[in-house]
Structures are given as C-alpha cells and as structure tokens.
C-alpha cells in the first residue's frame, strides 16, 4: 500500500507527478468559516517556486494555486479543500538517457524495486516537485493557527555555518538563500556558483522556529509533538536528519547543563534555556518550537557517477536537465509548511480531547 496522507484530525493527501499535467493536495478536517482564497496561499508558493535566480533550478513554473472545493463565498465550509497546481514547463526529453539507468542517491532503483514500474521523467512521484502541494496545504494550515509565528532559514550551506550572533530575520527575504546572516549569504553565492558550474551540488541545514505555541499541544506516547515533527520533516525529499532543540548536542551535555531550569513568572514559568526545543514528554511547553532539518546534496548532477541499469549492467550516470544545485534552499518554505501542518493538526487534536 502506498501512503500519501499525513495527519490525524487535519489530514492532507498530495497527488500528482513532476511531469504530469498537474499536482495538488486535498486537505480534510479544516474547521469551517475561516477566510480563504488563492490570495492567502500564493505568497508561500512564490517563495518556493523554481526559476527565480541562478542558485536554483531554471525550470519556470508560476505555481498558481486553484481552489477546486471546500470554500464558499471566500470561507472554508468544513469539507475537503482541493488545491491544484498545473505543471507548465516540463522537459521530459531531458530524462531520456536515464529511462533505464538508476541515478545513485535518487529513488530510481528503490522505486523500481517496489513497484516494478517508474516514471523516470524528473523522478515522477518521488520528485521534490511534490512539495509544491505541501506548501499550498501548509498555507491553509497557517490560518488555523494565527497565534503562531513560523519562520525558517538556512543556517548552514555546504558546511559553512551562519554566525548566530549576526542573525537578523529581516535579512531572510533579502537574499536568495533564506539566510539570516548577510555575510554568510555573500559567501554562499560563490559556493553555490562553484558547485553548479562544476556539475555538482551541496547540502544544507534548515532551522525552523515556531513562536506562540501554547503549553499543552501534543501527547505523551504515540502522538508526541516532536515525534510528529520528526516524521513530517523526514518525509520531505532529500532530508536525512532532524534535530529537535539541541538534538545530538544534548547527548554531549550533563544533566544540569541540559536542564531547562524554570522559575515563577507572571504568565507561567520562565525558562532559563530551551535545550528541549519547546517540548517535554512529547508536549509543548510554551517555549518556541525549534527544529533543524538536514538536506543532502541534490542527487541529480552532471558529474558522471557509477551505477547500474535496469538490466543489471554497469553504467555511468550523468543527469541532464534543470536541477537545484542545493535543494535545501527551496526546501526552506517546505519545512515551514510541514511545521504549520503538524502544529495545526495538534491544535485541533488538543481541542478535541481537552478544550
């Protein structure tokens, strides 16, 4: 069975392929009477869409969203919301050379092994093009959690980290890397250009912070907030690791160093630190939710790599076409979308049981 649906109360199903006529999402469980039109969704699509600068794929897609169902007179009706994004700039011929060859690091071989058939045009269903539908669904999810502010940014690219003392959120929209450090963004221009011209690619780490999440969302066992965030982020194409709070660094601390000490405050406890990333026992603490997502280098590269074809013969694969030299850059709006979808789901789950 193929699994294309995520969420519990707020569930979304994505559909479509990279080179099909369209792709989209069906969002079910959205409360009624929330103001919603395409205008509310499009800014987030514009942040993710390809072809905006030389540091991303040159595929040109407007990524215009059409709401096909679930609204009436500009408001949600409580019924499934169907969202569609047309594909308009496919170049399937670019993939003719890999029709029978497997790109190392991509899903070509594993997909073929599972289904016995694969759409080699851009990876079909396994393409990162699918994430456009997630961003559309995530834009709707944000309307369910207006009390929460979500922001994501690239904090490391190609092994080069930002200076955390220089973080300025206003810089994120001022450069093509979603980078909050102006100096790092300047350095990254040369790094990405060098990789692109060499026919190679780079990895990146995206950090996402959600502020305004109240204490109490999540559950202590099988619906842990951080567990669902981990599953959501790991479901994004090219993601190989997720950290909540200090993540792996927490294993290098002592108990007293890792403790998020509390003291009485006017509006609840005041925390001395946030090593746990805003969760404790799978439940939100009221502190900012913080996670980091590691994106591997793009697998589709011009540099020849040893592989095999569908007949089991040795080949060298060199992937033509238009690809992101660093998939983590455009992955940033996707991370925000998945954060929004998980938090909206947990708000509704909490309301159903407790409120």
C-alpha positions, 0 to 999 in steps of 0.5 A: 500500500502506498501512503500519501496522507499525513495527519490525524484530525487535519489530514492532507493527501498530495497527488500528482507527478513532476511531469504530469499535467498537474499536482495538488493536495486535498486537505480534510478536517479544516474547521469551517468559516475561516477566510480563504482564497488563492490570495492567502496561499500564493505568497508561500508558493512564490517563495518556493517556486523554481526559476527565480535566480541562478542558485536554483533550478531554471525550470519556470513554473508560476505555481498558481494555486486553484481552489477546486472545493471546500470554500464558499463565498471566500470561507472554508465550509468544513469539507475537503479543500482541493488545491491544484497546481498545473505543471507548465514547463516540463522537459521530459526529453531531458530524462531520456538517457536515464529511462533505464539507468538508476541515478545513485542517491535518487529513488530510481532503483528503490522505486523500481524495486517496489513497484516494478514500474517508474516514471523516470521523467524528473523522478515522477512521484518521488520528485521534490516537485511534490512539495509544491502541494505541501506548501499550498496545504501548509498555507491553509494550515497557517490560518488555523493557527494565527497565534503562531509565528513560523519562520525558517532559514538556512543556517548552514550551506555546504558546511559553512555555518551562519554566525548566530550572533549576526542573525537578523530575520529581516535579512531572510527575504533579502537574499536568495538563500533564506539566510539570516546572516548577510555575510554568510549569504555573500559567501554562499553565492560563490559556493553555490556558483562553484558547485553548479558550474562544476556539475555538482551540488551541496547540502544544507541545514534548515532551522525552523522556529515556531513562536506562540505555541501554547503549553499543552499541544501534543501527547505523551506516547504515540502522538508526541509533538516532536515525534510528529515533527520528526516524521513530517520533516523526514518525509520531505525529499532529500532530508536525512536528519532532524534535530529537535532543540539541541538534538545530538548536542544534548547527548554531549551535555550533563544533566544540569547543563541540559536542564531547562531550569524554570522559575515563577513568572507572571504568565507561567514559568520562565525558562532559563534555556530551551535545550528541549526545543519547546517540548517535554514528554512529547508536549509543548511547553510554551517555549518556541518550537525549534527544529533543524532539518538536514538536506543532502546534496541534490542527487541529480548532477552532471558529474558522471557517477557509477551505477547500474541499469535496469538490466543489471549492467554497469553504467555511468550516470550523468543527469541532464536537465534543470536541477537545484544545485542545493535543494535545501534552499527551496526546501526552506518554505517546505519545512515551514509548511510541514511545521504549520501542518503538524502544529495545526493538526495538534491544535485541533487534536488538543481541542478535541480531547481537552478544550 
